[in-house]
Every structure is written in C-alpha cells, then in structure tokens.
C-alpha cells in the first residue's frame, strides 16, 4: 500500500480551518470599515421608535430623511473604499502565525542546499512529517472585532444603547410615521384624514406608569393630582381640540398640534373632533404621611439624646424634622429659673432618611448630643414633622420630662452646671451667679485643680465687669468656661487611686440621689469597680513588712481582712438593691463600703529588705523625693496665687497680724511675687524661684547617675527626666517674672514627666533582671520573698493571683467606728483655713495616707 504524501494530507486537513480563518478576517474588515453605517442606523431606528418623526415640524420630515440618507451613503462609500477582501495567502499566514514553528510555511518550502545528499533529504523528510503533524492540529483563530483605535469616543456604544432602549421601551410600529409626516396643510393632508393620540403622565415621585388615552375604553379612569395630560392632533390645526375642567387649559395656538393640561382636580376630559372621546377623570387619592415616636426619648451615656421614630407614606416620605422647644409650664421655676427666660430659637434637627430602599415605611434612630444647649436636662416639647412630594405635612408633638444631656454627679461640677444654666436662662442672673461663684472660690476645697480655680476667677471677673449689661458674647464665654471647669472636676485625672475611688463613690451616691437612669448607674458602677481595683492594687504594692520577718506588720488591735471577692459581692448587692428600687438600703450599704475602704492602711515602705539598696532602688527613691518636693512647691505656688486673688481670706489676715507670710505679695520691698522673703512655705529657705532651681539641679544630678541607660526603656526614662528639667527651668524663670499661673502649668508638666520617667526606669531595671516590667525589685518596694499577705488578708502568689480563705471579713465594727471618727476629726480640722499653714500641711499629709 502506497504511503500518502504528508504535505498533501496536511493541506487537506487545513481546508476548514483556513476557510474559518478567512471568514473571520472578512468579519474583522467589514466591522472596521462599516461600523459608522450600523451605528447611524441604530440611532435613527431608536429615534423613530420613540416617535421622533411625529415631533418634527411638518415641513422637516422628508428633508430630514434625505440628510440621513446622504450621510448613510457617505459612510457606505467610505466603508467600500476602506474594505479589502482577504486572500487565501493572507488567511494561510494568519493561521500559520497561531502555531509554533510556522508549520504551514515549512510545508510550502523546499531545501535550498543538500537536495542530492541522501542524508540531508532524510532529515528534511523527518522535519516535514513533524511539521505536517503539527499543522494537522491547526484551529482557526478568533476574529479581532475591537474598534477602540478606530472609534476612540465609543460612538458605537451610543447607537447600541439607543437600539436596546428602543427594543425595551419603544414601539417600532411608529417607524413608518417618519414617512407620513405631512409636508403642509393642503389636499394631501386632508385626504389622509385627521387623527389624534394622548397620554397621561403621573408625577415622577409616584412611580406610576403613563396611560395611553387611545387605549382607555372605559368611561372613566384614575390619575393622581399633578398629572400632565397631553393631546397631539394630526391633520388640519384646530380641527381636533381638547376640552376639560380638571385644570387650566392654555390658549390654543392655531398652528399647534399639541395641547397639555396639568390635572388640579377631578372632572371631565374630552377630545372634540373626528374620532373624539370623553372620560370622567377621578382623582387618585394621595394619603398624607404619618410619623410617630417609638418608645421614649432616652439618654445615651455620656450625654447624647436618642429616640426612634416611624414614618410612612403611600408614595414615600420626602423629608422630616424634629423640633425641640422649651416646655415652660413644666419647668420648676425656682432659684435661677424664677425669672422669665430669654427668647431662644427652638432646636431643629433633620430626621434621618433611609439611604437605600423605598421610603414608604421605615424606622430610624436619632442620636444627637445637646448637652451644652440651654435646654439640656429641662422639660421640652418634641415635635416630629414629615412631608411628602405632594406637599402634605404630618406633625405630632410629645412632652418630654427631661431633654437628655450630660449628667454631672460631682457636687461641685453639678453646682457649676446649674450656674451655667441660670446664666443662659436669663442674663439678669449674672449678678447672683457671680456672687455664688465668689463664695465657691473664697475658700476652695483642697482638691480643686489650679486651672479650674483660675478659670472660675476669670468667669467672675467677666460677669462683674459687665454686671449692668451682660452681652451675648460674655454670656457665651462664661458658659463655655463653666462647662470646661465642670468637665475637669467630673472627669479630670486624679493623682492617686484613693482620690479616684472617692470620686467614683461620690458620683455614684449623687447619681442615686438624682434618680439617674439604669445606663448611667451601670456606667458609674463600672467606674467604681475599676477605681477599687486600682486602689486595692496600690494597697498591695505599698504594704510595709516588719524588718527581719516575713509577715506584715501587725497592729495590737483587731485586724480586719477582706478579699476582692467580698468587695465585689458588696458591689453586686448594691446594684441589686438599686435595680429593685430600694435606694435607701443601697445608699446605706454604699456608705458602709466607703467607710471600709477608707479605714484600710496604706504604709509607704522603705524597701523591706535587710541588705543594702540596689542602685535602681536608690534612683527610684531619689526621684520620689524630687517628685514630692516638686508637688510641695506647686502647692505653695498655688497658695500664693490664691493670696493674690483673695487677699482678705482668714489665713491671710493672720499673716498680716505678725505671722510669717506664705508668699510675698506684689510690692513688698520691691520683690516680685516669685521672690519671697522666707516664710513657712519655703522649705529650706529661699524664694519660690530659688527652690525651683534647687529642685532642677537635684533632678539633673539624679539623671547623670540614672541606671539602666542603654536600653530602650532606660533611654526613654532619661529623655523624660531631661524634659522635666527643661520644664523646671522655665518654671523658675516664670516665678522670677511673677507669672505664677504659667509657672503652675510648667510645674505640672514637670511632675508628669518625672512620673513617666519613673515608670520607664522601672521597666528598664526589670528588663536587666530578666523579669517582666513592673515585677521584681525594680521599684524598690519589697523583696521577692516577702509579699505573702497584704492588709486585705489576700495571699499573693508568684502568678499575681489573690484570694482569702479566712472568715469574718466584715468584723471589727468598733474599730471601724473609731477610725471613722478620727478621719472626720482630721477632715474638720483640715477644713479650718484659719489654722497655721504648717499644721494644715501636716493634716493634709495625714489625710493623703487614708
């Protein structure tokens, strides 16, 4: 059997791939040459399907068709010029380029040399067979129909989109109208006979479909108000007219072929003329919107107002507002509210609308913080208003007992907020408020921060300087000052855990008196738990042990021990009583807890070890001494500033009668306020500025001997101490100038930097000893072998867990009563500002330990 030639067999298998390739090339060249033709056809067909022919003036019909035909012929001629029919060789090249090695070209080649050499002919034959096998697997390539280079503005997509819209929404039966457009009024027009068509288009907001009058066979139909009814007549102008009483019909133009009327009421709609009809038009009802408050107006801690509302409308709510007005009839008109309030515009809030979906019926939440508004925490009237696209309005009002706002449970902060409310209520309260502020700052509480005191004095000066006529600007400025001062008193950072715990207890007690909400009570309970945890940790960290023993120092009397679980149980019981409404019992239990915590010992140890102190312990204790010295100097500076603002206070009068002054007053012997002459407050002698400079030199010497440098925490500690030194230097310069207020700010900055430096130093020393930061002997508190039991009776293990297995943690009632009496006595004496300053300082140091 004769073997077939591989070339012949390969070319026979290439017949259909070659034809398909050539056909694809034809389609490519047709599309690239004639795309403007079919784009123009798509646009013309879409315009005709949407009735563009009927919109043209009568004399423009055939000319428009002629122009379109000429443009179309031009595009056809351009396409024919560009088009070239692909040949068989071009198709072979295209197909061959899709395969590796171009096998078709190989099959068509002959060897140039070696044709007489049997070996060369054998190699060439093997190569031809391999290429023939490869060519047998040829597949026609897909045609490239992309036109981005020839149509950079994507005009072809405009035509395709227009045609798609016409297919979905147009009527191709109207394409023939283009050729039927009359050329003018004459016999040809009359012979075709008059006709008409009409549409009813409801307002867009309804989402209702248009009605085609020619298809309405009933005697009546419904349409919403605002619908546009259009009648288009074909034939002699004026032969077919529209007659109706549903709206004002514009005057008929003799040359017009269309009439439009807007539906304003129900009535009759008639088409007069050949083929005329008459309908009774009924107004489709548009229900007014509705709105209602869901639940109650509640507070969202710390000071936001929150409420939910539901709104609905048959066609969708367009917008809405919430208006807040003062309910004057429900206000308790006493004290600063006894005067008539100044006129004030109501608060108008935009109601939130859904971002997605329809607005037929929805529920949304309004969350707004109005804590600083004069209406905060007063009775109000809440008015909800919504409207729809038809202009219909729904309004509903509710009386709210209290506009939720920021609640202040610190007594001093609450008093400042009440004074702020009185000033905003009526500016005639300025005199009364100034007197009350002066009384509050005459002998300020020891815990009042210096910035708060200074800001209150500034508010007093502003009110008293404009006492006859307080301007709106002064009113707003004083209100802002009192607000910031109240926030500082309520939420400001306190130095010790005991102070934070006392504030948390006082705030919780005041909240119970004021009848705070459950959310506010829960927030205050959590704050008290955190403060109590910090305080108990401070107790454990500062326990002093007896030298040479491994047990805590025991008092001769009865020792009371409690675990953290016992304290948590008391807090849980307090919360349960409040939830049950038994406020009196909860208050009593809270007072017992307060007495229990205040009677616990806090003894500052000196190290607790028998051996010599390490360099880390020495550095930490030195920084502690510097911090205490800076705190004392800051107290003395603040005392001198108080003397300047209030020279007639009792303590100052005693100084003028012969006692040593606390700080020099301006004008004494030509000295600046920061250059005293040596009083009791000047520890070690020298003025305030000299004492500040001495503390700076002491800190600089400690920084030079600081251990742990070279580590990240040690370097950070050194940077913090250097920053504290710069703040001290600037504070000394401020004291030299007599600018005590600026000096107080710089001293506060220095103390904060020293504290941060001590924290970083502790971490650096702990890392050197291979312990976690805050563990071991880094802070010099006690040896690792001794923390067996703290004053609360808790066992402290290596893992930091605490617990107690002993009973009777609530015993020792007599001891608690006696401790309470002693504390009350100390506080009473510390509150008597007429006592010598050295005694007051001693009493304050005693109270700081408890």
Protein Blocks (a to p, Z undefined) as FASTA:
>chain_A
ZZddfklmmmmmmmmmmmmmmmmmmmmmmmmmmmmmmmmmmmmmmmmmnopmmmpcfklm
mmmmmmmmmmmmmmmmmmmmmpccddfklmmmmmmmmpghilmlmmmpccfehklpmklm
mmmmmmmmmmmmmmmmpccddddfbfklmmmnommmmmmmmmmmmmmmmcfklmmmmmmp
cfbdcfklmmnopaddddddddfklopacddfklmmbfbdcddehiacddddedjehkac
cddfkbccddddfkbcbdcdddfbgcddddedehiacdddddddddddddddehjadddd
fkbccdddddddfkopfbdcddddddfklpccehjlmpccdddddddddddddfedcfkb
ccddddddfklpmkgopacddddddddfkopacddddddfbacddddfbfklmmmmmmmm
mmmmpmklmmmmmmmmmmmmmmgcfklcfklmmmmmmmmmmmmmmmmlccfklmmmmmmm
mmmmmmmmmmmccfbfklmmmmmmmmmmmmmmnopafklmmmmmmmmmmmmmmmmmmmmm
mcccdehiabdcddfbdcddddfklmmmmmmmmmmmmmnopamlmmmmmmmmmmmmmmpc
cdddfkopabdcdfklmmmmmmmmmmmmmmmmmmmmmmmmmmmmmmmbmklmmmmnopac
fbdcehiahiafklcghiaklggiaafklmmmmmmmmmmmmmmmpghihiaklmmmmmmm
mmmmmmmmmmmmmmmnopaklmmmmmmmmmmmmmmmmmmmmmmmmmmnopaehiajlnom
acfklmmbcfkopacdfkopacdfbehklgoklmmmmmmmmmmmmmmmmmmmkbcfklmm
mmmmmmmmZZ
